[in-house]
Amino acid sequence: MTVKPLGDRVVIKNCEAEETTKSGIILTSAAKEKPQMAIVLAVGPGGNVDGKEITMHVKEGQKVIYSKYAGTEVKVDGEELIIVRQSDILAVVE
């Protein structure tokens, strides 16, 4: 199944959280911090959203940093995805 976002929405998938600290301590799943870095899987067409013309600035395959509590989490074919607005994406990591 494919997810095709509408308007200024972007579908992202979290990058894996670090399992060890820099000093080598292994973290349990409860101690891991939710990552704010993700890979862009799909990008909406942009266009006229809420009366404003939106141009999409992110592309599929880019690594991005997004707001900590942004988006809607969905499960598609066993994968956990997040659908966010482009404005919730803070930066592109190069």
Backbone as CSV, one residue per row, in Angstrom:
resi,resn,N_x,N_y,N_z,CA_x,CA_y,CA_z,C_x,C_y,C_z
1,MET,0.840,-1.168,0.000,0.000,0.000,0.000,0.896,1.246,0.000
2,THR,0.537,2.246,-0.784,1.298,3.485,-0.797,0.475,4.602,-0.172
3,VAL,1.156,5.522,0.470,0.508,6.667,1.090,0.879,7.885,0.262
4,LYS,-0.135,8.575,-0.268,0.094,9.751,-1.091,-0.458,10.968,-0.347
5,PRO,0.422,11.827,0.195,-0.050,12.965,0.977,-0.711,14.025,0.100
6,LEU,-1.619,14.782,0.695,-2.327,15.842,-0.003,-1.848,17.205,0.483
7,GLY,-2.036,18.225,-0.333,-1.694,19.600,0.061,-0.239,19.749,0.431
8,ASP,0.002,20.359,1.596,1.381,20.606,2.042,1.865,19.553,3.034
9,ARG,1.310,18.355,2.952,1.689,17.279,3.867,2.899,16.507,3.330
10,VAL,3.656,15.932,4.276,4.844,15.138,3.952,4.791,13.866,4.795
11,VAL,5.061,12.715,4.183,5.127,11.443,4.906,6.592,11.166,5.216
12,ILE,6.884,10.954,6.517,8.259,10.698,6.942,8.319,9.425,7.787
13,LYS,9.521,8.859,7.868,9.755,7.680,8.706,10.950,7.981,9.587
14,ASN,10.783,7.781,10.895,11.855,8.056,11.849,13.102,7.249,11.548
15,CYS,14.252,7.887,11.759,15.523,7.174,11.733,15.616,6.405,13.045
16,GLU,16.407,5.379,13.078,16.541,4.564,14.290,17.174,5.370,15.417
17,ALA,16.668,5.186,16.625,17.212,5.855,17.809,18.535,5.210,18.197
18,GLU,19.401,6.007,18.800,20.689,5.496,19.263,20.460,4.457,20.357
19,GLU,21.190,3.351,20.280,21.040,2.294,21.272,22.092,2.369,22.362
20,THR,23.163,3.119,22.100,24.201,3.287,23.117,24.575,4.764,23.210
21,THR,25.074,5.160,24.365,25.540,6.530,24.535,26.955,6.631,23.982
22,LYS,27.486,7.849,23.935,28.849,8.044,23.438,29.871,7.318,24.303
23,SER,29.562,7.151,25.590,30.500,6.463,26.483,30.336,4.949,26.454
24,GLY,29.360,4.436,25.658,29.209,2.992,25.500,28.126,2.353,26.344
25,ILE,27.351,3.139,27.067,26.278,2.584,27.898,25.101,2.211,27.002
26,ILE,24.600,0.986,27.134,23.476,0.512,26.327,22.178,1.005,26.954
27,LEU,21.313,1.601,26.126,20.051,2.152,26.610,18.910,1.164,26.430
28,THR,18.002,1.131,27.396,16.786,0.329,27.248,15.818,1.097,26.362
29,SER,14.777,0.430,25.873,13.832,1.102,24.986,13.107,2.234,25.700
30,ALA,12.899,2.135,27.014,12.226,3.195,27.764,13.114,4.426,27.907
31,ALA,14.422,4.250,27.919,15.345,5.364,28.113,15.705,6.071,26.814
32,LYS,15.382,5.467,25.688,15.711,6.078,24.401,14.837,7.294,24.161
33,GLU,15.455,8.356,23.674,14.701,9.555,23.351,14.125,9.409,21.947
34,LYS,12.917,9.877,21.755,12.278,9.803,20.445,13.106,10.626,19.453
35,PRO,13.532,10.020,18.360,14.353,10.766,17.409,13.540,11.851,16.715
36,GLN,14.202,12.946,16.378,13.547,14.019,15.645,14.069,14.081,14.219
37,MET,14.826,13.060,13.816,15.360,13.009,12.476,14.627,11.908,11.718
38,ALA,14.286,12.194,10.458,13.499,11.237,9.682,13.869,11.317,8.209
39,ILE,13.442,10.306,7.476,13.618,10.241,6.025,12.271,10.566,5.375
40,VAL,12.292,11.419,4.348,11.071,11.777,3.628,10.723,10.651,2.659
41,LEU,9.516,10.101,2.790,9.067,9.014,1.918,8.173,9.500,0.785
42,ALA,7.354,10.531,1.048,6.450,11.058,0.030,6.149,12.519,0.337
43,VAL,5.934,13.296,-0.722,5.685,14.730,-0.588,4.406,15.080,-1.331
44,GLY,3.549,15.864,-0.685,2.323,16.321,-1.325,2.610,17.324,-2.432
45,PRO,1.589,17.674,-3.226,1.791,18.553,-4.375,1.931,20.028,-4.022
46,GLY,1.608,20.416,-2.789,1.638,21.839,-2.445,0.415,22.511,-3.032
47,GLY,0.597,23.673,-3.671,-0.529,24.367,-4.294,-1.195,25.327,-3.338
48,ASN,-2.482,25.568,-3.529,-3.235,26.519,-2.726,-3.768,25.816,-1.477
49,VAL,-3.173,26.121,-0.321,-3.565,25.506,0.947,-3.996,26.617,1.898
50,ASP,-5.226,26.558,2.372,-5.780,27.561,3.284,-5.640,28.979,2.730
51,GLY,-5.822,29.152,1.438,-5.766,30.471,0.817,-4.373,30.987,0.531
52,LYS,-3.343,30.188,0.783,-1.960,30.595,0.526,-1.344,29.655,-0.497
53,GLU,-0.508,30.183,-1.367,0.194,29.365,-2.358,1.411,28.739,-1.676
54,ILE,1.466,27.415,-1.639,2.551,26.685,-0.972,3.429,26.000,-2.016
55,THR,4.739,26.250,-1.926,5.722,25.561,-2.757,6.436,24.557,-1.873
56,MET,6.517,23.320,-2.315,7.168,22.284,-1.506,8.695,22.398,-1.659
57,HIS,9.399,22.402,-0.522,10.856,22.567,-0.518,11.603,21.282,-0.174
58,VAL,10.896,20.240,0.208,11.555,18.970,0.523,11.267,17.967,-0.587
59,LYS,12.153,16.977,-0.706,12.020,15.954,-1.739,12.125,14.582,-1.100
60,GLU,11.608,13.589,-1.790,11.708,12.206,-1.314,13.170,11.822,-1.158
61,GLY,13.458,11.088,-0.079,14.814,10.606,0.160,15.661,11.527,1.010
62,GLN,15.220,12.775,1.232,16.002,13.686,2.061,15.864,13.326,3.535
63,LYS,16.916,13.614,4.304,16.877,13.431,5.750,16.520,14.790,6.350
64,VAL,15.515,14.815,7.230,15.033,16.076,7.787,14.947,16.009,9.309
65,ILE,14.916,17.183,9.923,14.664,17.320,11.356,13.302,17.976,11.482
66,TYR,12.432,17.396,12.323,11.076,17.916,12.457,10.766,18.232,13.919
67,SER,9.713,19.011,14.141,9.288,19.394,15.494,8.973,18.159,16.313
68,LYS,9.312,18.198,17.587,9.219,17.031,18.459,7.813,16.425,18.544
69,TYR,6.780,17.255,18.665,5.427,16.730,18.853,4.551,16.950,17.615
70,ALA,5.165,17.054,16.457,4.430,17.339,15.221,3.877,16.072,14.588
71,GLY,2.834,16.241,13.816,2.350,15.189,12.943,1.392,14.190,13.542
72,THR,0.950,13.311,12.658,0.037,12.237,13.001,0.724,10.914,12.709
73,GLU,0.802,10.051,13.704,1.452,8.750,13.515,0.439,7.764,12.945
74,VAL,0.837,7.050,11.890,-0.011,6.034,11.274,0.815,4.772,11.058
75,LYS,0.139,3.632,11.007,0.817,2.361,10.753,0.315,1.830,9.415
76,VAL,1.243,1.645,8.455,0.897,1.165,7.122,1.778,-0.040,6.818
77,ASP,1.158,-1.177,6.562,1.880,-2.411,6.254,2.945,-2.727,7.307
78,GLY,2.621,-2.487,8.583,3.544,-2.801,9.669,4.608,-1.755,9.914
79,GLU,4.678,-0.702,9.111,5.657,0.359,9.284,4.997,1.548,9.968
80,GLU,5.702,2.140,10.926,5.180,3.327,11.588,5.658,4.561,10.833
81,LEU,4.698,5.320,10.307,4.984,6.529,9.540,4.386,7.726,10.254
82,ILE,4.883,8.908,9.909,4.355,10.148,10.469,3.997,11.065,9.300
83,ILE,2.800,11.656,9.373,2.388,12.625,8.359,2.438,13.998,9.017
84,VAL,3.279,14.892,8.473,3.456,16.235,9.021,3.207,17.276,7.935
85,ARG,2.947,18.490,8.365,2.892,19.614,7.425,4.324,20.024,7.117
86,GLN,4.537,20.586,5.934,5.882,21.030,5.583,6.402,22.055,6.599
87,SER,5.529,22.874,7.174,5.943,23.895,8.137,6.465,23.277,9.439
88,ASP,6.160,21.992,9.713,6.671,21.308,10.902,8.086,20.785,10.694
89,ILE,8.569,20.822,9.460,9.947,20.395,9.170,10.854,21.589,9.392
90,LEU,11.838,21.422,10.272,12.684,22.520,10.675,13.922,22.686,9.802
91,ALA,14.480,21.565,9.305,15.724,21.646,8.541,15.905,20.384,7.695
92,VAL,16.715,20.542,6.650,17.138,19.406,5.822,18.588,19.112,6.192
93,VAL,18.892,17.856,6.475,20.249,17.444,6.852,20.973,16.982,5.596
94,GLU,22.131,17.564,5.338,22.908,17.189,4.133,24.199,16.515,4.515
